[in-house]
Protein backbone atom coordinates (compact mmCIF):
# COMPACT_ATOMS: atom_id res chain seq x y z
CA UNK A 1 0.00 0.00 0.00
CA UNK A 2 1.65 3.21 -1.12
CA UNK A 3 1.51 6.38 0.98
CA UNK A 4 -1.38 8.64 -0.03
CA UNK A 5 0.87 11.54 -1.04
CA UNK A 6 2.54 9.37 -3.69
CA UNK A 7 -0.67 8.20 -5.37
CA UNK A 8 -1.94 9.89 -8.49
CA UNK A 9 -5.49 11.20 -8.59
CA UNK A 10 -6.85 8.18 -10.45
CA UNK A 11 -5.51 5.86 -7.76
CA UNK A 12 -6.96 7.94 -4.94
CA UNK A 13 -10.33 7.94 -6.70
CA UNK A 14 -10.25 4.13 -6.63
CA UNK A 15 -9.37 3.64 -2.98
CA UNK A 16 -12.22 1.24 -2.27
CA UNK A 17 -11.21 -2.29 -3.19
CA UNK A 18 -13.54 -4.24 -5.46
CA UNK A 19 -11.57 -7.50 -5.52
CA UNK A 20 -9.32 -9.18 -2.96
CA UNK A 21 -6.62 -11.85 -3.09
CA UNK A 22 -4.83 -13.67 -0.28
CA UNK A 23 -1.50 -15.26 -1.23
CA UNK A 24 -0.30 -17.92 1.20
CA UNK A 25 2.57 -20.34 0.96
CA UNK A 26 0.22 -23.14 -0.11
CA UNK A 27 -2.99 -21.62 -1.48
CA UNK A 28 -4.05 -18.38 -3.16
CA UNK A 29 -7.66 -17.38 -2.51
CA UNK A 30 -9.65 -14.63 -4.20
CA UNK A 31 -13.14 -13.18 -4.44
CA UNK A 32 -15.10 -10.18 -5.59
CA UNK A 33 -16.02 -7.85 -2.74
CA UNK A 34 -19.77 -7.97 -3.12
CA UNK A 35 -22.55 -9.68 -1.20
CA UNK A 36 -22.81 -13.38 -1.87
CA UNK A 37 -19.56 -13.66 -3.81
CA UNK A 38 -17.81 -17.01 -3.57
CA UNK A 39 -14.15 -17.52 -2.74
CA UNK A 40 -11.97 -19.30 -5.29
CA UNK A 41 -8.79 -21.17 -4.39
CA UNK A 42 -5.80 -22.17 -6.53
CA UNK A 43 -2.32 -23.49 -5.63
CA UNK A 44 0.31 -20.84 -4.99
CA UNK A 45 3.45 -21.04 -7.16
CA UNK A 46 5.73 -21.24 -4.11
CA UNK A 47 8.87 -23.04 -3.06
CA UNK A 48 6.73 -25.15 -0.72
CA UNK A 49 4.82 -26.53 -3.71
CA UNK A 50 7.62 -26.43 -6.26
CA UNK A 51 10.96 -27.03 -4.51
CA UNK A 52 13.96 -26.58 -6.76
CA UNK A 53 12.28 -24.12 -9.13
CA UNK A 54 14.34 -20.90 -9.45
CA UNK A 55 13.05 -17.99 -7.38
CA UNK A 56 12.90 -15.76 -10.46
CA UNK A 57 10.51 -18.22 -12.09
CA UNK A 58 8.34 -18.47 -8.95
CA UNK A 59 8.10 -14.68 -8.82
CA UNK A 60 7.20 -14.43 -12.50
CA UNK A 61 4.55 -17.09 -12.05
CA UNK A 62 3.08 -15.29 -9.03
CA UNK A 63 2.83 -12.04 -11.01
CA UNK A 64 1.21 -13.97 -13.85
CA UNK A 65 -1.26 -15.63 -11.46
CA UNK A 66 -2.30 -12.38 -9.79
CA UNK A 67 -2.57 -10.67 -13.16
CA UNK A 68 -4.84 -13.43 -14.44
CA UNK A 69 -7.11 -13.27 -11.39
CA UNK A 70 -7.74 -9.52 -11.38
CA UNK A 71 -10.93 -8.36 -13.15
CA UNK A 72 -10.66 -5.59 -15.71
CA UNK A 73 -10.31 -2.08 -14.23
CA UNK A 74 -10.53 -3.46 -10.69
CA UNK A 75 -9.08 -2.04 -7.51
CA UNK A 76 -7.41 -5.07 -5.96
CA UNK A 77 -6.37 -5.58 -2.34
CA UNK A 78 -3.69 -8.26 -2.05
CA UNK A 79 -2.83 -9.90 1.27
CA UNK A 80 0.64 -11.42 0.90
CA UNK A 81 2.37 -13.91 3.19
CA UNK A 82 5.72 -12.11 3.08
CA UNK A 83 7.89 -9.50 4.78
CA UNK A 84 6.33 -6.68 2.81
CA UNK A 85 6.55 -2.90 2.96
CA UNK A 86 2.85 -2.05 2.67
CA UNK A 87 3.76 1.53 1.71
CA UNK A 88 5.77 0.69 -1.41
CA UNK A 89 4.90 -2.86 -2.50
CA UNK A 90 8.51 -4.03 -2.03
CA UNK A 91 8.86 -7.58 -0.66
CA UNK A 92 11.94 -8.20 1.46
CA UNK A 93 11.53 -11.94 1.71
CA UNK A 94 9.18 -14.87 2.25
CA UNK A 95 10.42 -18.27 3.34
CA UNK A 96 7.14 -20.04 2.37
CA UNK A 97 7.10 -18.39 -1.06
CA UNK A 98 10.79 -18.14 -2.02
CA UNK A 99 12.87 -19.90 0.64
CA UNK A 100 16.19 -18.25 1.48
CA UNK A 101 15.95 -15.49 -1.16
CA UNK A 102 16.25 -12.12 0.58
CA UNK A 103 16.82 -9.68 -2.28
CA UNK A 104 14.11 -6.98 -2.35
CA UNK A 105 11.48 -7.59 -5.02
CA UNK A 106 9.20 -4.75 -6.15
CA UNK A 107 6.05 -6.79 -6.58
CA UNK A 108 3.88 -3.70 -6.80
CA UNK A 109 5.81 -2.42 -9.82
CA UNK A 110 5.78 -5.86 -11.46
CA UNK A 111 1.99 -6.09 -11.09
CA UNK A 112 1.52 -2.56 -12.46
CA UNK A 113 3.50 -3.55 -15.55
CA UNK A 114 1.55 -6.78 -15.96
CA UNK A 115 -1.90 -5.22 -15.48
CA UNK A 116 -1.71 -1.42 -15.79
CA UNK A 117 -5.53 -1.20 -15.90
CA UNK A 118 -5.70 -2.42 -12.31
CA UNK A 119 -5.02 -0.40 -9.14
CA UNK A 120 -2.99 -2.68 -6.86
CA UNK A 121 -2.84 -2.32 -3.07
CA UNK A 122 -0.45 -4.76 -1.36
CA UNK A 123 -0.54 -5.45 2.37
CA UNK A 124 1.23 -7.95 4.55
CA UNK A 125 -1.12 -10.84 5.37
CA UNK A 126 -0.81 -10.16 9.11
CA UNK A 127 -1.74 -6.52 8.49
CA UNK A 128 -4.89 -7.85 6.83
CA UNK A 129 -5.54 -10.27 9.68
CA UNK A 130 -5.06 -7.85 12.56
CA UNK A 131 -7.24 -5.29 10.78
CA UNK A 132 -10.04 -7.83 10.44
CA UNK A 133 -9.63 -8.94 14.07
CA UNK A 134 -9.84 -5.33 15.26
CA UNK A 135 -12.97 -4.69 13.19
CA UNK A 136 -14.77 -7.91 14.13
CA UNK A 137 -13.48 -9.04 17.52
CA UNK A 138 -11.83 -6.23 19.50
CA UNK A 139 -13.62 -5.28 22.73
CA UNK A 140 -14.87 -1.75 23.20
CA UNK A 141 -12.08 0.54 24.31
CA UNK A 142 -9.28 -1.79 23.16
CA UNK A 143 -5.94 0.00 22.99
CA UNK A 144 -3.69 -2.45 21.16
CA UNK A 145 -4.75 -5.56 19.25
CA UNK A 146 -2.17 -8.11 18.17
CA UNK A 147 -2.36 -11.03 15.78
CA UNK A 148 0.07 -13.94 15.45
CA UNK A 149 -0.23 -16.22 12.45
CA UNK A 150 1.10 -19.77 12.82
CA UNK A 151 0.93 -21.42 9.44
CA UNK A 152 3.54 -22.21 6.78
CA UNK A 153 5.30 -19.23 8.33
CA UNK A 154 5.00 -17.29 11.59
CA UNK A 155 4.58 -13.52 11.94
CA UNK A 156 3.03 -10.94 14.28
CA UNK A 157 1.56 -7.48 13.95
CA UNK A 158 0.17 -5.06 16.52
CA UNK A 159 -2.43 -2.42 15.70
CA UNK A 160 -2.76 0.73 17.78
CA UNK A 161 -6.56 0.87 17.64
CA UNK A 162 -7.23 4.48 18.75
CA UNK A 163 -4.69 5.74 16.19
CA UNK A 164 -5.60 3.11 13.56
CA UNK A 165 -1.91 2.62 12.97
CA UNK A 166 0.64 -0.18 12.72
CA UNK A 167 4.09 1.17 13.53
CA UNK A 168 6.83 -0.06 11.18
CA UNK A 169 10.57 0.38 10.77
CA UNK A 170 12.37 2.13 7.94
CA UNK A 171 11.78 -0.90 5.67
CA UNK A 172 8.07 -0.98 6.43
CA UNK A 173 8.35 -4.07 8.64
CA UNK A 174 7.02 -5.07 12.04
CA UNK A 175 6.72 -8.46 13.72
CA UNK A 176 8.79 -10.87 11.60
CA UNK A 177 9.09 -12.99 14.73
CA UNK A 178 9.21 -16.31 12.89
CA UNK A 179 12.86 -15.62 12.18
CA UNK A 180 13.89 -14.90 15.76
CA UNK A 181 15.78 -17.61 17.64
CA UNK A 182 13.27 -19.79 19.46
CA UNK A 183 13.20 -20.25 23.22
CA UNK A 184 12.97 -23.96 24.03
CA UNK A 185 12.96 -26.05 27.18
CA UNK A 186 16.17 -27.87 28.11
CA UNK A 187 14.74 -31.25 27.10
CA UNK A 188 14.07 -29.87 23.61
CA UNK A 189 17.53 -28.38 23.08
CA UNK A 190 18.03 -30.59 20.01
CA UNK A 191 15.32 -28.59 18.26
CA UNK A 192 17.76 -25.67 18.03
CA UNK A 193 19.46 -27.63 15.24
CA UNK A 194 16.30 -27.36 13.11
CA UNK A 195 16.74 -25.41 9.89
CA UNK A 196 14.14 -22.87 8.80
CA UNK A 197 12.82 -22.58 5.24
CA UNK A 198 14.73 -19.27 5.05
CA UNK A 199 17.98 -21.18 5.63
CA UNK A 200 18.62 -20.14 9.24
CA UNK A 201 18.83 -22.45 12.23
CA UNK A 202 16.84 -22.46 15.48
CA UNK A 203 14.25 -19.98 14.20
CA UNK A 204 10.80 -20.03 15.75
CA UNK A 205 9.34 -20.99 12.36
CA UNK A 206 11.79 -23.90 12.06
CA UNK A 207 10.11 -25.52 15.08
CA UNK A 208 6.57 -24.18 15.45
CA UNK A 209 5.32 -23.58 11.89
CA UNK A 210 3.40 -26.16 9.88
CA UNK A 211 6.55 -27.45 8.11
CA UNK A 212 8.43 -27.38 11.43
CA UNK A 213 5.78 -29.47 13.18
CA UNK A 214 5.76 -31.93 10.26
CA UNK A 215 9.52 -32.38 10.62
CA UNK A 216 9.10 -32.89 14.36
CA UNK A 217 6.54 -35.66 13.81
CA UNK A 218 8.90 -37.39 11.36
CA UNK A 219 11.82 -37.11 13.78
CA UNK A 220 9.88 -38.62 16.66
CA UNK A 221 7.85 -41.26 14.85
CA UNK A 222 9.70 -42.01 11.64
CA UNK A 223 6.40 -41.75 9.76
CA UNK A 224 6.80 -39.70 6.59
CA UNK A 225 3.29 -40.08 5.15
CA UNK A 226 1.16 -36.99 5.95
CA UNK A 227 2.79 -36.28 9.34
CA UNK A 228 0.39 -33.47 10.29
CA UNK A 229 -2.65 -35.72 9.77
CA UNK A 230 -0.90 -38.37 11.85
CA UNK A 231 -0.39 -35.80 14.62
CA UNK A 232 -4.05 -34.79 14.54
CA UNK A 233 -5.12 -38.42 14.74
CA UNK A 234 -2.71 -39.04 17.61
CA UNK A 235 -4.02 -36.05 19.54
CA UNK A 236 -7.59 -37.20 18.98
CA UNK A 237 -6.68 -40.61 20.39
CA UNK A 238 -4.88 -39.09 23.37
CA UNK A 239 -1.54 -40.66 22.43
CA UNK A 240 1.40 -39.50 24.52
CA UNK A 241 3.84 -39.00 21.64
CA UNK A 242 1.40 -36.64 19.91
CA UNK A 243 0.86 -34.58 23.02
CA UNK A 244 4.63 -34.37 23.45
CA UNK A 245 5.12 -33.15 19.87
CA UNK A 246 2.43 -30.51 20.31
CA UNK A 247 3.91 -29.29 23.58
CA UNK A 248 7.38 -29.00 22.02
CA UNK A 249 5.94 -27.02 19.10
CA UNK A 250 3.79 -24.72 21.21
CA UNK A 251 6.31 -23.97 23.97
CA UNK A 252 8.37 -21.51 21.87
CA UNK A 253 5.16 -19.72 20.89
CA UNK A 254 4.16 -19.45 24.56
CA UNK A 255 7.59 -18.00 25.36
CA UNK A 256 7.13 -15.42 22.62
CA UNK A 257 3.69 -14.41 23.94
CA UNK A 258 5.10 -13.89 27.43
CA UNK A 259 7.64 -11.52 25.92
CA UNK A 260 5.01 -9.65 23.91
CA UNK A 261 2.77 -9.11 26.94
CA UNK A 262 5.75 -8.03 29.02
CA UNK A 263 6.78 -5.41 26.46
CA UNK A 264 3.28 -4.14 25.63
CA UNK A 265 1.05 -3.57 28.68
CA UNK A 266 -1.60 -1.97 26.43
CA UNK A 267 -2.14 -5.19 24.49
CA UNK A 268 -5.80 -5.84 25.31
CA UNK A 269 -6.38 -8.65 22.81
CA UNK A 270 -3.92 -11.06 21.25
CA UNK A 271 -5.40 -13.35 18.60
CA UNK A 272 -3.75 -16.37 17.01
CA UNK A 273 -4.73 -17.89 13.70
CA UNK A 274 -3.36 -19.55 10.61
CA UNK A 275 -3.43 -23.14 9.43
CA UNK A 276 -1.70 -24.67 12.46
CA UNK A 277 -3.86 -22.96 15.08
CA UNK A 278 -7.09 -23.49 13.15
CA UNK A 279 -6.23 -27.05 12.14
CA UNK A 280 -5.27 -28.29 15.62
CA UNK A 281 -8.08 -26.33 17.24
CA UNK A 282 -8.86 -26.92 20.91
CA UNK A 283 -5.78 -29.10 21.42
CA UNK A 284 -3.53 -26.20 20.42
CA UNK A 285 -5.36 -23.67 22.59
CA UNK A 286 -5.45 -26.00 25.58
CA UNK A 287 -1.71 -26.64 25.38
CA UNK A 288 -0.96 -22.94 24.97
CA UNK A 289 -3.07 -21.99 27.99
CA UNK A 290 -1.43 -24.70 30.10
CA UNK A 291 2.03 -23.42 29.22
CA UNK A 292 1.10 -19.80 29.96
CA UNK A 293 -0.87 -20.40 33.14
CA UNK A 294 2.18 -21.00 35.36
CA UNK A 295 4.12 -17.78 36.05
CA UNK A 296 7.72 -17.89 34.87
CA UNK A 297 8.87 -15.34 37.48
CA UNK A 298 7.59 -12.56 39.73
CA UNK A 299 7.42 -10.36 36.61
CA UNK A 300 5.07 -12.79 34.89
CA UNK A 301 1.58 -12.56 36.43
CA UNK A 302 -0.62 -15.59 37.01
CA UNK A 303 -3.25 -16.10 34.33
CA UNK A 304 -6.49 -18.05 34.75
CA UNK A 305 -9.24 -18.99 32.31
CA UNK A 306 -11.10 -15.73 32.91
CA UNK A 307 -7.98 -13.76 31.99
CA UNK A 308 -7.39 -15.85 28.86
CA UNK A 309 -11.03 -15.49 27.81
CA UNK A 310 -10.60 -11.71 27.82
CA UNK A 311 -7.08 -11.34 26.42
CA UNK A 312 -6.29 -14.38 24.25
CA UNK A 313 -8.23 -15.68 21.25
CA UNK A 314 -7.30 -18.77 19.25
CA UNK A 315 -9.32 -18.30 16.11
CA UNK A 316 -11.42 -21.02 14.54
CA UNK A 317 -11.75 -21.36 10.76
CA UNK A 318 -13.71 -18.42 9.37
CA UNK A 319 -13.13 -16.11 12.34
CA UNK A 320 -10.42 -14.17 10.51
CA UNK A 321 -11.03 -13.16 6.91
CA UNK A 322 -7.80 -12.02 5.23
CA UNK A 323 -9.67 -10.96 2.09
CA UNK A 324 -11.98 -8.67 4.04
CA UNK A 325 -9.07 -7.50 6.18
CA UNK A 326 -6.96 -6.59 3.16
CA UNK A 327 -9.85 -4.63 1.72
CA UNK A 328 -10.48 -2.86 5.03
CA UNK A 329 -6.80 -1.96 5.38
CA UNK A 330 -6.81 -0.10 2.07
CA UNK A 331 -10.32 1.35 1.89
CA UNK A 332 -10.69 3.40 5.03
CA UNK A 333 -11.75 1.12 7.89
CA UNK A 334 -8.16 1.42 9.10
CA UNK A 335 -7.00 4.25 6.86
CA UNK A 336 -3.79 5.00 8.74
CA UNK A 337 -2.56 1.42 8.88
CA UNK A 338 0.74 1.56 7.06
WOBEL-V46053 format. One record per helix or strand of 2 or more residues. SS is the DSSP state (@ for helix, = for strand). FROM is the first residue (numbers start at 1). TO is the last residue. Records with the same first field share a line. If there is no record, write none. Layout:
# WOBEL-V46053
SS = FROM-TO ; FROM-TO
This chain:
# WOBEL-V46053
@ = 4-6 ; 9-13 ; 55-69 ; 95-98 ; 107-114 ; 125-137 ; 177-179 ; 186-193 ; 204-208 ; 210-221 ; 227-236 ; 240-263 ; 275-293 ; 305-311 ; 322-331
= = 19-23 ; 27-32 ; 40-43 ; 75-80 ; 83-85 ; 90-93 ; 105-106 ; 119-124 ; 144-150 ; 154-160 ; 267-273 ; 312-314
